[in-house]
Amino acid sequence: MSCLFNSMSHFFPENSYDIRQKICNYLQNDGVIIEGLDTSLILSFERNNYIQCMRNTSTWGGAIEIQAACNIWNTKIVVHNIRDRNGSKIEFVPVSNNSDKCINITWSGGHYEPMRH
């Protein structure tokens, strides 16, 4: 399993495999990633068969999957870059701009971990 989906499973009431599949289903159904842009167009810039590749448990997830998760679970996800000495972070919010909760994960440049307070 990919570390991103494992990290999300600490916050959502599903296992990492089911989270991955739910996100892939959302993308496959053209769920909104960026307001005003067609999701299939965004994915076409990434690689051929993006969703099929993402369904593979060894494929790493990233910003597209984080944004999809925000929209599916109506959750703000804050990614803390622990490689940056200034402590930079990226905040992903649902396209609705409303969220029921906020979760925090760390990113080290190649690995995600859940932040537990």
C-alpha positions as CSV (number, residue, x, y, z in Angstrom):
1,M,0.0,0.0,0.0
2,S,1.0,3.6,-0.6
3,C,2.0,5.7,2.4
4,L,-0.5,8.4,1.4
5,F,-3.5,6.1,1.6
6,N,-2.1,4.5,4.7
7,S,-1.9,8.0,6.3
8,M,-5.5,8.8,5.3
9,S,-6.7,5.5,6.9
10,H,-5.8,6.9,10.3
11,F,-8.4,9.6,9.9
12,F,-11.2,8.1,7.7
13,P,-13.2,5.1,8.8
14,E,-12.0,2.9,6.0
15,N,-8.9,0.9,5.2
16,S,-6.2,2.2,2.8
17,Y,-7.3,-0.1,0.0
18,D,-10.9,1.1,0.2
19,I,-9.8,4.7,0.4
20,R,-7.7,4.3,-2.8
21,Q,-10.6,2.7,-4.6
22,K,-13.1,5.3,-3.5
23,I,-10.8,8.1,-4.8
24,C,-10.2,6.2,-8.1
25,N,-14.0,5.8,-8.5
26,Y,-14.4,9.5,-7.8
27,L,-11.8,10.4,-10.5
28,Q,-13.3,7.9,-12.9
29,N,-16.7,9.5,-12.5
30,D,-15.2,12.9,-13.3
31,G,-15.5,14.2,-9.8
32,V,-14.3,17.8,-9.5
33,I,-10.6,18.3,-8.7
34,I,-10.3,22.0,-9.6
35,E,-13.4,24.1,-10.0
36,G,-14.0,25.0,-13.7
37,L,-11.6,22.3,-15.1
38,D,-12.6,18.9,-16.5
39,T,-11.1,16.2,-14.4
40,S,-10.4,13.9,-17.3
41,L,-8.4,16.7,-19.0
42,I,-6.3,17.2,-15.8
43,L,-5.6,13.5,-15.6
44,S,-4.7,13.3,-19.3
45,F,-1.7,15.6,-18.6
46,E,-0.4,13.1,-16.1
47,R,-0.1,9.8,-18.0
48,N,-2.2,7.4,-20.0
49,N,-4.5,5.1,-18.0
50,Y,-4.0,7.3,-14.9
51,I,-6.8,5.8,-12.9
52,Q,-6.0,2.2,-13.9
53,C,-2.4,2.8,-12.6
54,M,-3.6,4.5,-9.4
55,R,-5.8,1.4,-8.6
56,N,-2.5,-0.6,-8.3
57,T,-1.6,-0.7,-4.6
58,S,2.1,0.0,-5.3
59,T,1.3,3.3,-7.1
60,W,2.1,6.4,-5.1
61,G,-0.6,9.0,-4.5
62,G,-0.2,12.7,-4.5
63,A,-1.9,16.1,-4.8
64,I,-4.7,14.9,-7.1
65,E,-5.6,12.1,-4.7
66,I,-5.4,14.5,-1.7
67,Q,-7.8,16.9,-3.4
68,A,-10.2,14.1,-4.3
69,A,-10.2,13.0,-0.7
70,C,-11.0,16.5,0.5
71,N,-14.0,16.5,-1.8
72,I,-15.2,13.0,-1.0
73,W,-14.9,13.3,2.8
74,N,-15.6,17.1,3.0
75,T,-12.3,17.5,4.9
76,K,-9.5,20.0,4.8
77,I,-6.1,18.3,4.5
78,V,-3.0,20.1,5.6
79,V,0.3,18.7,4.3
80,H,3.4,19.7,6.3
81,N,6.6,19.7,4.4
82,I,9.1,18.4,7.0
83,R,12.1,18.8,4.6
84,D,11.6,22.6,4.6
85,R,13.3,24.3,7.5
86,N,10.7,27.0,7.4
87,G,7.9,24.5,8.0
88,S,5.9,25.2,4.8
89,K,2.6,23.6,4.4
90,I,0.0,23.1,1.7
91,E,-3.7,23.3,2.5
92,F,-6.1,21.3,0.4
93,V,-9.8,22.3,0.9
94,P,-12.9,20.8,-0.6
95,V,-14.1,22.6,-3.8
96,S,-17.2,23.7,-1.7
97,N,-14.8,25.7,0.5
98,N,-16.6,24.1,3.5
99,S,-15.2,21.3,5.6
100,D,-16.4,19.1,8.4
101,K,-13.0,18.5,9.8
102,C,-9.2,19.1,9.3
103,I,-6.5,16.4,9.2
104,N,-2.7,16.9,9.1
105,I,-0.1,14.7,7.4
106,T,3.6,15.2,6.9
107,W,5.5,14.9,3.7
108,S,9.2,14.3,3.5
109,G,9.6,14.6,-0.2
110,G,8.8,11.0,-0.9
111,H,6.9,9.8,2.1
112,Y,3.6,10.7,3.8
113,E,2.9,10.1,7.5
114,P,-0.2,11.0,9.6
115,M,0.3,13.7,12.2
116,R,-1.2,12.8,15.5
117,H,-1.6,15.6,18.0
